[in-house]
Amino acid sequence: MPKRSLRRTMLARRRSLSEEEFRSASRIIQQAFLETEEYRQAWSVAVYASIHHEVDTGLIVQTALESGKKVAFPAVVEHRLVFRQVKADSSMKSGVFGILEPCTDCRVFPPDEVDVFVLPGIAFDLKGERIGYGKGFYDKTLHRMEGEGRLVGMCYDFQLVDEIVGEPHDVKMDLIITEKRVVRPRTN
């Protein structure tokens, strides 16, 4: 299925989730991430602020901050992503595309200093390919970290498909977590 059609189908299906389905699956997925070796060994984690029923990241943020880990969120600055460290929810404001992002006075956290990145996506496949919204922000920013065991995709199980035809600039995930399974593409 072409990327555009797959995006449309997956977005419609994700938006159709009930609040209970969204909350329940998000909690299971976050808990599975918190139990991974990637998270346990990390001193810092970058997450996203969810929109339109993307898997929530609130439990990850709360748990990471309570355990003394550094937490960063992306912000769009001049057509690129920068990561800024947050210490509390009050550090967030509505940014580009209406997505919450850290205020400009939050410390910029260089990607090289982030131990694990949690990425949203519209669809993923079993080889680690990811389809986002099509702007390429994550691809441009994180492509050089591909294959280092630091890129984690979170999605609902219906968003995990057999195959996506990736392009050379698409960043591949090292780990994908759904409410039903944990997929390690590089070891499958």
C-alpha atoms as one frame of an Amber mdcrd trajectory, in Angstrom:
protein
   0.000   0.000   0.000   1.439   3.441  -0.889   2.568   5.595   2.050  -0.197
   8.174   1.521  -2.943   5.533   1.607  -1.367   3.785   4.595  -1.163   7.116
   6.464  -4.811   7.877   5.791  -5.966   4.399   6.840  -3.890   4.284  10.022
  -4.779   7.817  11.115  -8.488   7.090  10.694  -8.185   3.862  12.655  -6.181
   5.539  15.423  -8.678   8.398  15.715 -11.502   5.868  16.003 -10.069   4.414
  19.231 -12.286   4.962  22.228 -10.834   6.846  25.164 -10.707   3.584  27.125
  -8.883   1.737  24.311  -6.401   4.621  23.996  -5.703   4.816  27.745  -5.479
   1.055  28.280  -3.191   0.326  25.318  -1.021   3.376  26.070  -0.486   2.220
  29.634   0.470  -1.318  28.548   2.882   0.000  25.892   4.538   2.468  28.268
   4.904  -0.181  30.959   6.529  -2.523  28.431   8.995   0.225  27.506   9.807
   0.909  31.168  10.723  -2.777  31.536  13.206  -2.781  28.640  16.935  -2.869
  29.147  17.173   0.208  26.929  15.157   2.252  29.426  16.686   0.757  32.574
  20.233   1.526  31.431  19.421   5.032  30.165  20.358   8.190  32.029  18.350
  10.270  29.590  15.297   9.690  27.437  13.654  11.770  24.722   9.915  11.333
  24.262   7.169  13.026  22.261   3.993  14.820  23.309   1.189  12.717  21.876
  -1.548  14.071  19.624  -4.584  12.512  17.953  -4.512   9.331  20.061  -0.826
   8.595  19.540   0.426   6.337  22.315   0.669   8.506  25.414   4.079   9.103
  27.034   2.984  10.612  30.370   3.827   7.549  32.464   7.300   7.379  30.934
   7.922  11.050  31.694   6.655  10.749  35.272   8.629   7.563  35.980  11.821
   8.892  34.395  11.691  12.194  36.290  10.919  10.443  39.586  13.903   8.143
  39.097  16.292  11.024  38.351  16.633  10.490  34.621  16.850  13.469  32.295
  13.835  13.895  30.010  13.730  15.803  26.735  11.000  16.625  24.236  11.452
  17.713  20.628  10.736  21.220  19.424  10.653  22.398  15.829  13.100  25.236
  15.272  13.693  26.562  11.758  12.565  23.361   9.998  14.581  21.023  12.225
  14.130  19.247  15.546  15.950  20.257  18.688  15.507  18.447  21.984  14.982
  20.416  25.172  15.184  19.095  28.683  12.089  19.380  30.883  11.776  19.117
  34.614   8.000  19.510  34.938   4.889  19.657  32.759   4.772  23.418  33.320
   7.760  23.703  30.958   5.552  22.911  27.945   3.710  25.192  25.503   1.864
  24.747  22.233   4.327  24.751  19.368   4.410  24.108  15.652   1.468  22.010
  14.424  -0.206  22.546  17.850   2.024  19.934  19.502   3.238  20.611  23.024
   6.944  21.343  23.210   9.337  22.687  25.850   9.557  26.438  26.366  12.513
  28.162  24.743  14.177  28.729  28.122  14.533  24.962  28.639  18.070  23.638
  28.179  18.846  22.338  24.689  19.768  18.689  24.993  22.042  17.576  22.129
  20.853  14.310  20.517  24.263  12.737  21.185  23.568  13.070  24.930  20.214
  11.258  24.742  20.495   7.561  25.582  17.156   6.459  24.123  14.619   8.140
  21.849  10.931   7.208  21.892   9.343   8.047  18.551   5.749   8.224  17.420
   4.705   6.927  14.051   1.712   6.296  11.888   2.897   2.842  10.837   5.884
   0.582  11.456   6.926  -2.727   9.967   8.673  -5.806  11.311  12.014  -4.696
   9.802  11.946  -1.406  11.725  10.746   0.867   8.931   8.617   3.804  10.097
   6.118   6.120   8.466   5.611   9.448  10.180   3.565  12.442   9.107   5.807
  13.007   6.090   7.770  16.083   7.173  10.977  14.123   7.879  11.906  15.880
  11.140  12.881  12.700  12.997  14.525  11.198   9.909  16.788  14.207   9.382
  17.686  14.541  13.053  18.195  10.907  14.057  19.387   9.158  10.887  23.002
   9.065  12.090  21.897   7.179  15.237  20.236   4.391  13.320  21.359   0.945
  14.399  22.799   2.040  17.752  19.960   0.523  19.804  18.628   3.937  20.774
  15.516   4.353  18.595  12.241   3.013  19.969   8.932   3.227  18.144   5.676
   2.995  20.069   2.391   2.178  18.349  -0.789   0.152  18.616  -0.547  -3.358
  17.276  -2.751  -2.547  14.256  -0.111   0.028  13.201   2.531  -2.690  12.877
   2.365  -4.027   9.323   4.316  -6.737   7.512   6.214  -4.444   5.190   6.725
  -0.777   4.419   8.787   0.173   1.406  11.328   2.458   3.006  13.480   5.092
   1.399  17.187   5.688   2.084  16.478   8.766   4.232  13.943   6.952   6.472
  15.253   6.177   9.934  14.781   2.569  11.103  13.723   1.623  14.615  15.841
  -0.593  16.851  12.820  -1.582  18.933   9.056  -1.360  18.388   6.572  -1.759
  21.217   2.843  -2.370  20.901   0.293  -3.436  23.476   0.724  -7.034  22.279
   4.417  -7.458  21.482   7.943  -6.139  21.538   9.755  -6.366  18.205  13.531
  -6.131  17.847  13.903  -5.790  14.062  17.671  -6.147  13.909  17.550  -9.503
  15.693  14.574 -11.006  13.838
